[in-house]
Amino acid sequence: MDKHQAINEQTRIRRVCAFLRKKTLWAVLCFMACVFVYGYVWLGLPQNLIRLTDSADIDEDDLPELIEVSDEDYVPTVTSVWRIDEHVSLIPDVSALPDIMQVNHISRLFNLSARKDIVKDEIIPEIQKFKIAIVIDDMGASPKRTDAIIALEAPLTSSFLTFAPQLKKQVKQSRRAGHEIMVHVPMQPHSNVLVSEDVLTVTMSEQQISDRFKKMLDKFEDIKGINNHMGSLFTERADKLAPIMKILAERKLFFLDSKTTPKSQGEKTAALFGVPSAHRHIFLDNENELEYILRQLEKTEKIARRNGYAIAIGHPKTQTAKALEVWLETLADKNIELVPLSVLIMQIESLNQKSSSD
């Protein structure tokens, strides 16, 4: 090989090496970009924004707060679900869990157990029981069916209508059976239904609402809170809810939003007045059939296992009483505890206050 050929060969080698270095650099940069995008989107590098899912990926049976059916057939639709800072509205609520279990729950939900700032699952205490509150609305409307619910000696939460014919007698019997007592306050719905003579309406003044509401509460002793009976129209009006929340704050009572409308202002208005509040997750007995109600109770259990707690609403129907009697016998083996609603709301409120102070 002469000198000229040797120089050409060296030049070709240098060009090949330069080409390979360039390609390798691009490959490394592309790999790093992929890793960054993966970490940014799925591992939550921006700590204040985590995407959960799109509606196409959601199993409606597994949604505790998004898919709900009420006595007025309200079914919210679901699009994309996001968690932004502490302002969470459309992902399962873990506020009733101890801090360590909240971390564990979020870790499993988003598959983040590998992150260094997430506590691993194996250190979570197995003795923690998931809590369920069962609220029975419309108590007292039918004395006979109310008696069937009262016969269930368990920590149910009985919400009595203000116009029940045997109110004092059946409230006393419910307490004896271990039930917590609430007031089921009639409020105006969108439909033209005569709810009751003492219904709260949007045409009433603030003073009229206050006077009528106080008369309702004065029919009861030692109550813990209230929830709305119907009220799809009334609960959409924060200005009409305000006098109610003011009285609840004065009497240290809680508010349970029955969620008969997706536009309810109940919990937001309660927060403005410092009233402890929550909302129901599921209705048990839109169909008065034993198997249907048992399936709804199974869904309630799923919600509790996901959230740490669940709030279900039923009614004094024949099949509801039978289903609850069957279901109550199964709780001991399920690591689930039935508790009065006030127990859950106090825990939620305590954790909310702790979160605010932090």
C-alpha positions as CSV (number, residue, x, y, z in Angstrom):
1,M,0.0,0.0,0.0
2,D,1.6,3.3,-1.0
3,K,1.5,6.5,1.0
4,H,-1.5,7.9,-0.9
5,Q,-3.6,4.8,-0.2
6,A,-2.7,4.8,3.5
7,I,-3.9,8.4,3.8
8,N,-7.2,7.6,2.1
9,E,-7.7,4.6,4.4
10,Q,-7.1,6.7,7.5
11,T,-9.6,9.3,6.2
12,R,-12.3,6.7,5.7
13,I,-11.7,5.3,9.2
14,R,-12.0,8.8,10.7
15,R,-15.2,9.4,8.8
16,V,-16.7,6.1,10.0
17,C,-15.8,6.8,13.6
18,A,-17.3,10.3,13.4
19,F,-20.5,8.9,11.9
20,L,-20.8,6.3,14.7
21,R,-20.1,8.8,17.4
22,K,-22.9,11.0,16.0
23,K,-25.4,8.2,15.8
24,T,-24.5,7.0,19.3
25,L,-25.0,10.6,20.6
26,W,-28.4,10.8,19.0
27,A,-29.4,7.4,20.4
28,V,-28.4,8.4,23.9
29,L,-30.2,11.7,23.6
30,C,-33.4,9.9,22.4
31,F,-33.2,7.4,25.2
32,M,-32.8,10.2,27.8
33,A,-35.7,12.1,26.3
34,C,-37.9,8.9,26.6
35,V,-36.9,8.4,30.2
36,F,-37.7,12.0,31.0
37,V,-41.1,11.9,29.3
38,Y,-42.0,8.7,31.1
39,G,-41.0,10.1,34.4
40,Y,-42.7,13.4,33.9
41,V,-46.0,11.9,32.8
42,W,-46.3,8.7,34.9
43,L,-44.1,9.0,37.9
44,G,-45.4,12.4,38.8
45,L,-42.2,14.6,38.7
46,P,-44.4,17.6,38.8
47,Q,-45.7,16.6,42.3
48,N,-48.9,18.7,42.0
49,L,-50.4,17.1,38.9
50,I,-51.2,13.4,38.4
51,R,-53.4,12.1,35.6
52,L,-55.5,9.2,36.7
53,T,-57.4,7.9,33.6
54,D,-59.8,8.7,30.8
55,S,-63.5,7.7,30.9
56,A,-62.8,4.9,28.4
57,D,-60.6,3.1,31.0
58,I,-63.1,3.4,33.9
59,D,-65.1,0.5,35.2
60,E,-68.4,2.1,36.3
61,D,-68.8,-0.6,39.0
62,D,-65.6,0.5,40.6
63,L,-66.3,4.2,40.9
64,P,-67.2,5.4,44.4
65,E,-67.8,9.0,43.6
66,L,-68.2,9.4,39.9
67,I,-71.0,7.1,38.9
68,E,-74.0,7.6,41.2
69,V,-77.7,6.9,40.9
70,S,-80.1,8.9,43.0
71,D,-83.8,8.9,43.7
72,E,-84.0,11.4,41.0
73,D,-82.0,9.4,38.5
74,Y,-79.0,11.6,38.5
75,V,-76.1,9.9,36.7
76,P,-73.0,12.1,36.3
77,T,-70.9,11.5,33.2
78,V,-67.1,11.1,33.5
79,T,-64.5,12.6,31.2
80,S,-60.9,12.9,32.3
81,V,-60.0,12.7,36.0
82,W,-57.3,14.7,37.5
83,R,-55.7,15.3,40.9
84,I,-54.4,18.8,41.5
85,D,-52.6,19.5,44.8
86,E,-54.9,18.8,47.7
87,H,-58.0,19.9,45.8
88,V,-59.4,16.4,44.9
89,S,-62.9,15.9,43.7
90,L,-62.9,13.1,41.1
91,I,-60.6,10.4,42.5
92,P,-61.3,8.0,45.4
93,D,-61.2,9.9,48.7
94,V,-58.7,8.5,51.3
95,S,-59.2,11.2,53.9
96,A,-60.6,8.8,56.5
97,L,-57.5,6.7,56.5
98,P,-54.5,7.3,58.8
99,D,-51.7,9.1,57.1
100,I,-49.6,6.0,56.5
101,M,-52.6,4.2,54.8
102,Q,-53.3,7.3,52.7
103,V,-49.8,7.0,51.3
104,N,-50.2,3.3,50.8
105,H,-53.5,3.7,49.0
106,I,-52.2,6.4,46.6
107,S,-49.1,4.2,46.0
108,R,-51.2,1.3,44.9
109,L,-53.6,3.4,42.9
110,F,-50.9,5.1,40.8
111,N,-48.4,2.2,40.9
112,L,-45.8,4.4,42.6
113,S,-44.5,2.0,45.2
114,A,-41.0,2.2,43.6
115,R,-40.7,5.9,44.4
116,K,-38.4,6.7,47.3
117,D,-40.9,9.2,48.8
118,I,-43.7,6.6,48.9
119,V,-44.1,4.2,51.9
120,K,-44.1,0.6,50.8
121,D,-47.1,-1.6,51.2
122,E,-45.6,-4.2,53.4
123,I,-45.4,-1.8,56.5
124,I,-49.1,-1.1,56.4
125,P,-50.9,-2.5,59.5
126,E,-53.2,-5.3,58.5
127,I,-55.4,-4.8,61.5
128,Q,-57.0,-1.6,60.0
129,K,-60.7,-2.1,59.4
130,F,-62.5,-0.4,56.5
131,K,-65.5,1.6,57.7
132,I,-68.9,1.8,56.3
133,A,-71.8,4.0,57.3
134,I,-75.3,2.9,56.2
135,V,-77.9,5.7,56.3
136,I,-81.5,4.8,56.1
137,D,-83.5,7.7,54.7
138,D,-87.3,8.2,54.9
139,M,-87.5,6.7,58.4
140,G,-90.9,7.1,59.9
141,A,-92.9,7.6,56.7
142,S,-94.2,4.0,56.9
143,P,-94.3,2.9,60.6
144,K,-94.4,-0.8,59.6
145,R,-91.4,-0.7,57.4
146,T,-89.6,1.6,59.8
147,D,-90.1,-1.1,62.5
148,A,-88.4,-3.6,60.2
149,I,-85.3,-1.4,60.1
150,I,-85.5,-0.8,63.9
151,A,-85.4,-4.6,64.4
152,L,-81.9,-4.6,63.0
153,E,-79.8,-4.0,66.2
154,A,-76.7,-2.6,64.6
155,P,-74.9,0.8,64.4
156,L,-77.0,2.0,61.5
157,T,-77.8,5.7,61.0
158,S,-81.5,6.4,60.8
159,S,-82.6,9.6,59.1
160,F,-86.1,10.4,60.1
161,L,-88.5,12.6,58.1
162,T,-89.8,15.6,60.0
163,F,-93.4,14.7,59.4
164,A,-93.3,11.1,60.5
165,P,-96.6,10.1,62.2
166,Q,-95.0,8.2,65.1
167,L,-91.8,10.3,65.3
168,K,-91.0,10.4,69.0
169,K,-91.9,6.7,69.6
170,Q,-89.9,5.3,66.7
171,V,-86.9,7.6,67.3
172,K,-86.7,6.3,70.8
173,Q,-86.9,2.7,69.6
174,S,-84.2,3.3,67.0
175,R,-81.9,4.6,69.7
176,R,-82.5,1.5,71.7
177,A,-81.5,-0.6,68.8
178,G,-78.2,1.2,68.6
179,H,-79.0,3.5,65.7
180,E,-77.7,7.0,65.3
181,I,-80.4,9.6,64.6
182,M,-80.4,12.2,61.9
183,V,-83.0,14.6,60.5
184,H,-84.1,14.0,56.9
185,V,-84.9,17.6,55.8
186,P,-87.4,18.0,53.0
187,M,-86.1,20.3,50.2
188,Q,-87.5,21.4,46.9
189,P,-86.7,19.2,43.9
190,H,-86.7,20.1,40.3
191,S,-89.8,18.0,39.6
192,N,-93.2,19.3,40.6
193,V,-93.6,16.8,43.5
194,L,-95.4,17.7,46.7
195,V,-92.6,16.7,49.1
196,S,-94.2,17.6,52.4
197,E,-96.0,20.6,54.0
198,D,-92.8,21.7,55.7
199,V,-90.6,21.5,52.7
200,L,-87.9,24.2,52.2
201,T,-88.3,26.0,48.9
202,V,-86.2,28.4,46.8
203,T,-89.0,31.0,46.9
204,M,-88.7,31.4,50.7
205,S,-86.8,34.2,52.3
206,E,-83.7,33.6,54.5
207,Q,-85.8,34.3,57.6
208,Q,-88.5,31.9,56.5
209,I,-86.0,29.1,55.8
210,S,-84.4,29.7,59.2
211,D,-87.7,29.6,61.1
212,R,-89.0,26.5,59.3
213,F,-85.7,24.7,59.7
214,K,-85.4,25.4,63.4
215,K,-88.9,24.0,63.9
216,M,-87.9,20.8,62.2
217,L,-84.8,20.4,64.4
218,D,-86.7,21.2,67.6
219,K,-88.8,18.1,67.0
220,F,-85.7,16.0,67.8
221,E,-83.3,15.6,70.7
222,D,-79.7,14.6,70.7
223,I,-79.2,14.5,66.9
224,K,-75.8,14.4,65.2
225,G,-76.7,16.0,61.8
226,I,-79.0,16.2,58.8
227,N,-79.3,15.3,55.2
228,N,-81.5,16.4,52.4
229,H,-84.7,14.7,51.4
230,M,-84.9,15.2,47.6
231,G,-83.8,18.8,47.1
232,S,-82.2,18.7,43.7
233,L,-83.3,22.3,43.1
234,F,-82.7,23.6,46.6
235,T,-79.2,22.2,47.1
236,E,-78.1,23.9,43.8
237,R,-78.7,27.3,45.5
238,A,-75.9,28.3,47.9
239,D,-77.8,31.3,49.0
240,K,-80.7,29.1,50.2
241,L,-78.4,26.7,51.9
242,A,-76.6,29.4,53.7
243,P,-79.1,30.0,56.5
244,I,-79.3,26.2,57.1
245,M,-75.5,26.0,57.4
246,K,-75.5,28.9,59.8
247,I,-77.9,27.1,62.1
248,L,-76.0,23.8,61.8
249,A,-72.8,25.6,62.8
250,E,-74.5,27.1,65.8
251,R,-75.8,23.7,66.9
252,K,-72.6,21.8,66.0
253,L,-74.4,19.4,63.6
254,F,-73.0,17.9,60.4
255,F,-74.4,17.9,56.9
256,L,-74.6,14.9,54.6
257,D,-75.3,15.7,51.0
258,S,-77.5,13.0,49.5
259,K,-76.3,14.1,46.1
260,T,-79.5,14.2,44.2
261,T,-77.9,16.6,41.7
262,P,-74.5,16.9,40.2
263,K,-74.7,20.7,40.8
264,S,-75.2,20.5,44.5
265,Q,-73.5,23.3,46.5
266,G,-74.0,21.4,49.8
267,E,-70.4,20.6,50.8
268,K,-69.0,23.9,49.5
269,T,-71.5,25.9,51.4
270,A,-70.9,23.8,54.5
271,A,-67.2,24.5,54.3
272,L,-67.8,28.2,54.2
273,F,-69.6,28.0,57.6
274,G,-67.2,25.5,59.1
275,V,-69.9,22.7,59.1
276,P,-68.5,19.2,59.0
277,S,-69.8,17.5,55.8
278,A,-69.7,14.5,53.6
279,H,-71.7,13.0,50.7
280,R,-73.1,9.6,50.0
281,H,-71.3,7.3,47.6
282,I,-74.1,4.9,46.5
283,F,-77.8,4.3,46.8
284,L,-78.6,0.7,47.9
285,D,-82.2,0.2,46.8
286,N,-83.3,2.0,43.7
287,E,-84.7,-1.4,42.9
288,N,-86.6,-3.2,45.8
289,E,-85.1,-6.6,45.0
290,L,-83.0,-8.6,47.4
291,E,-80.2,-9.6,44.9
292,Y,-79.9,-6.1,43.6
293,I,-79.5,-4.7,47.1
294,L,-76.9,-7.3,48.0
295,R,-75.0,-6.4,44.9
296,Q,-75.1,-2.7,45.9
297,L,-73.8,-3.7,49.3
298,E,-70.9,-5.5,47.6
299,K,-70.2,-2.3,45.7
300,T,-70.2,-0.4,48.9
301,E,-67.6,-2.8,50.3
302,K,-65.4,-2.2,47.2
303,I,-65.7,1.6,47.8
304,A,-64.7,1.1,51.4
305,R,-61.7,-1.0,50.5
306,R,-60.6,1.6,48.0
307,N,-61.3,4.8,50.0
308,G,-60.9,3.4,53.5
309,Y,-64.6,4.2,54.1
310,A,-67.9,4.4,52.3
311,I,-71.3,6.0,52.8
312,A,-74.4,4.3,51.5
313,I,-78.0,5.4,51.6
314,G,-80.9,3.0,51.8
315,H,-84.6,3.2,52.6
316,P,-87.1,1.4,54.8
317,K,-88.1,-1.1,52.1
318,T,-89.0,-4.7,52.6
319,Q,-86.1,-6.1,50.7
320,T,-83.7,-3.6,52.1
321,A,-84.3,-4.8,55.7
322,K,-83.9,-8.4,54.5
323,A,-80.7,-7.7,52.6
324,L,-79.2,-5.8,55.6
325,E,-80.0,-8.6,57.9
326,V,-78.1,-11.0,55.7
327,W,-75.2,-8.7,55.0
328,L,-74.6,-7.7,58.7
329,E,-73.8,-11.4,59.5
330,T,-71.0,-11.4,57.0
331,L,-69.0,-8.3,58.2
332,A,-66.9,-10.1,60.9
333,D,-64.9,-12.0,58.2
334,K,-64.5,-9.1,55.9
335,N,-62.3,-6.7,57.9
336,I,-65.1,-4.2,57.6
337,E,-66.7,-2.2,60.4
338,L,-70.2,-0.7,60.3
339,V,-70.1,2.6,62.2
340,P,-72.5,5.6,62.8
341,L,-72.1,8.3,60.2
342,S,-70.8,10.8,62.8
343,V,-67.8,8.6,63.4
344,L,-66.7,8.9,59.8
345,I,-67.4,12.6,59.5
346,M,-65.4,13.3,62.7
347,Q,-62.5,11.4,61.3
348,I,-62.7,13.2,57.9
349,E,-63.0,16.6,59.7
350,S,-60.0,15.8,61.9
351,L,-57.8,14.8,59.0
352,N,-58.9,17.9,57.0
353,Q,-58.0,20.1,59.9
354,K,-54.6,18.4,60.2
355,S,-54.0,18.8,56.5
356,S,-54.8,22.5,56.7
357,S,-52.5,23.1,59.6
358,D,-49.7,21.3,57.8
